[in-house]
Each structure stands twice: as structure tokens, then as C-alpha cells.
Amino acid sequence: MVMSSADSHVPTSHLLPAEVELMDVVTAYLYGSLDFDIYMKVPDGIDIPNQKKSLYGLKQSGRMWYNRLSEFLSLKGYTKNDDCPCVFIKKSPTGFCIISVYVDDLNIIGNTQDINEARHHLKTEFEMKDLGQTKFCLGLQLEHLPSGILVHQSAYAQKMLEKFNMDKSYPSKTPMVVRSLDVEKDPFRPKEDGEDVLGPDFPYLSAIGALMYLANSTRPDIAFSVNLLARYSAAPTKRHWTGVKNVFRYLNGTRDLGLFFKKNQGSTLIGYTDAGYLSDPHNARSQTGFVFLQGGTAISWKSSKQTLVATSTNHSEIIALYEASRECVWLRRMVNHILTSCGIGSLESPTFIYEDNAACVVQMETGYIKSNITKHIAPKLFYPHELQQHGEINILQTKSCDNLSDLFTKSLPYSTFFKCVEGIGMRRLKNLQDSEGVSSSGK
């Protein structure tokens, strides 16, 4: 998961003191003009009209609306690039203004003067609804606190728990039990011969889909658990359903947990990567996990089963580092565009990526070495070495106990799990309100 460019206002707004306002375009799709002929079907006896403007229901309408809005904002001095096509930025004498677009929802970030100017320009061109400070957008809840912004989905989590009758369940400390090293005792092993598959009375697929939405949006703490349980969607058993319920129980005790973006934390981007060698021993597959933090809070993460059979721990770590490096290149481009366009600066220094495998760190420093031990490893997996040579990343070794990406490759005991969750910037709303003296009714 990576925070989409439409949501990039959240980590950006914490770099400098800035307001976040939300506006809605009324009947946005009707503003677009078609760039080719579309004829309407009408009753007999009426001349066939050639449609000039877009309508709701046309496959082109979304694109035509985007072109119309993009053209207008460009005339007003806003810029965008291919990495952030839905984020428009304008530097002003008093600061900057960012307009983050998702269909007809426009988040405007900046100081009061710049926001008012953007609001005025938009209202003169389109019919707009002014929704005030952004508190709910794209299914995400934003809590504006004195020290920063908490992005969470407690309302969604509550509805989900009620839907699956888990809102009264006893909370669990972690989303997954620590797995057994004995393959035959692993509760998350595939269906065995003679074992019953869950029937329609168990909404397994629906539960996995609901959990994936959380894991991909604001809850990286359940990413590994959901990724593992999703593998058995074709033939789930009661063992797997018990695993799903354990995730629900964990969420029931942490509904208000979210990503906390502190104010004035800077734009430093750092990453952690790890691999769980043979985390799926039943299919001889390992697990890739990485997380990137900006200002100390996660903005991109991934937990997925590797598609290649890793022949060693080192091989699996190289695969994971390769995936993390590819993500880092895109993140650096996106963050650099936002920073330079706002006049804040740029990411001139390389991004630190922490890896706990010593051999992997050395190999990425020296480059591809063809030997009996490594000759089978695809040269493309040494792409991180090239990035390091060009000064885009700097791969450093860290202790396994300090590798925050452990959260995405294996089930962890509570103490280690909690350390990783705190380390990637996740906080509970209640705890933040208590520490800052903000009441839940007066925030």
C-alpha cells in the first residue's frame, strides 16, 4: 500500500503549519467537453443530436472533467507532474497552496490567505460546496490536534465489527497468534485432505475484503495477517476463520488507532525492509515486507508473498530490498515534486534504507558478483546497488530487533509487535487527546 497522491495532503500538511480545507464540485462531470463525436439515441422522427458536453454514465466523463479542471488550474498558475497528476501546487508570496483532487472532492492545503484565494477562483468557475476543515475524506477520518493530524478509520472499523457480529468480542493484543515452527501444527496451513471447507454461512471473502481496505489505508499493523489469511480465500477452513476473528478481536480493542503525522517534523524519508524466509513453508515461498516513513510516520508499506522461490535467507532479503528500492524511487520523485513546488526544498541526500541481513548489505555495496553462491540470482535484483551508486539510496545494516519492517513479514509477540507499531508512527486517538488535554467532544 502507498498513500495515494489524492491523500498526499496529509503528510505534506504536517511539514509546515497549514490548514486543510475540503470543497466539493457540484455535478462535476457536466463541466467537461467531449473531444470527439458521440450521437444520442432518440425516438423516431427527431433529428439525431451530436452531444457536445459530457454526461454522467459516459466512460469518457471522468477524463473530460479532469482535463477541464487541469486546464483551469494551470491558467491560475498551478503545476503538476506525471508522478502526482491529481496534486496541483502553486507557490505564492505568502507560502504555498496545494489542491489535491479525487474526482469531485478537492482538498486545499495552505495558509488562510492562500486557501481563500483558491476558494474564490474555484467558485468563479464552478459551482462549489464549501465543506470547511477536512475531517472526513475518502473513507478516512482526520483528527486535527494541536501537535498534528491523526488519520484513522474508527467509524469504518465500528461498522465492520457490527456487520460481522464482533463488536462485543473480547479484545486481543495482537492480530495474529505466534505461529508454530512445526509445519503440521501451523494453524494457517492450507486445507488438508478430508478437512471441511467453510460454507456460505461464513462470510470469509467479505471479511477479507473489509480487512484489506483497512490494511491498505490506515492500518499497516494488520497488513501481514490479512495478506496471509487472504491466501486461503478459495478453500477456507474453520482454522482460517478463527484467524480472521482474531484480527477482528484485535481491531475491537484498537478501533481508534491510526497514523499520526506530527507538525514540523521535516521531510526526511527513510525505509526499512525485511524478508521472512520460507514464511509459507507449505509452498516454499518467502515474505517481502517494507515500510517507508516521512517525518517518523508510515506513508508506504507492503506485505506480500514472494513469487520466486528464494534459495536462501540472503536471496529472500535481496528480493525484498529490490521491491523496496523500486518503491523508494517513486516516493522520492513524488515527495521532491511537492517540496520543490512548495519552495520547501528537496530530497538532496540519499534515502536511508535499513536492512538486517549483513550479507545483503555488503552485496549491494559491492554490486553483482557472479560466483557459485550467487550466480543463480537475477542481475535485476541488484538494482539497489545502482541506486546506491547514483546517490539515491543508502543501504545500512540495522539490528533485527530494531527493524520496523518485521511487522510485515511474520507474526510477532506482543512486546515486539507494539514496538514496531509505535515505531511507524501509529497512535490511539484517546491517548493523544488525553496527553494534549483535548476532549472528544471539543476537538
Secondary structure, DSSP 8 states (H G I E B T S, - for coil): -B--GGGTHHHHHTTSS-EEEEEEETTGGGG-EEEEEEE----TTS---EEEE--TT-TTHHHHHHHHHHHHHHHTT-EEETTEEEEEEEEETTEEEEEEEETTEEEEEE-HHHHHHHHHHHHHHS-EEEEEE--EETTEEEEEETTEEEEE-HHHHHHHHHHTT-TTS---SSSS----SSGGG-TT----TT-----TTS-HHHHHHHHHHHHHHT-GGGHHHHHHHHTTSSS--HHHHHHHHHHHHHHHH-TTEEEEEETT----EEEEEEEEEEEETTTTEEEEEEEEEETTEEEEEEEEE-SS--SSHHHHHHHHHHHHHHHHHHHHHHHHHHHHHHTS----S-EEEEE--HHHHHHHHH----STTTTTS-GGGGHHHHHHHTTSEEEEE--GGG-GGGGGTS---HHHHHHHHHHTTEEEHHHHHHHHT--TT--
